[in-house]
Amino acid sequence: MKISIGNDHAGPEYKKAIVAMLKAKGYQVKNYGTDTDASVDYPDFGHPVASDVAEGKADYGIVICGSGNGIAMTVNKHPKVRAGLCWMKEIAYLTRLHNDANILCLPARYTSVQQAMEIVETFLTTEFEGGRHQNRVDKISCK
């Protein structure tokens, strides 16, 4: 499975731990994120992740910024992207189960690294339920 990941200055520590976990599990990872805490603009790292997912170059994306909101707004501008802001694993479970989210947005300032890794694990191992939810997912994209 291919995962694209991007982060701003709030997330280098998170990204490093998540990438190590993903690689240990055999995932291919494309890293667009910054590796320092020097101030950067989250759209510069979110757009490439969203493009990879929208174009089928990645199965899923993971994006990280301080609150998770700015980068979520950024990636959700892309067609075919359904990004969910998840601050606990139960939200990650539901955003995959009911919304078929394909990008996970993490709020680095509101979760610990350990929590973030649990959220990632839940997100990547939860299958979309389909059924009654498919019609709703179909209505998300503007036509």
Order of alpha helices (4+ residues) and beta strands (2+ residues): beta-alpha-beta-alpha-beta-alpha-beta-alpha-beta-alpha-alpha
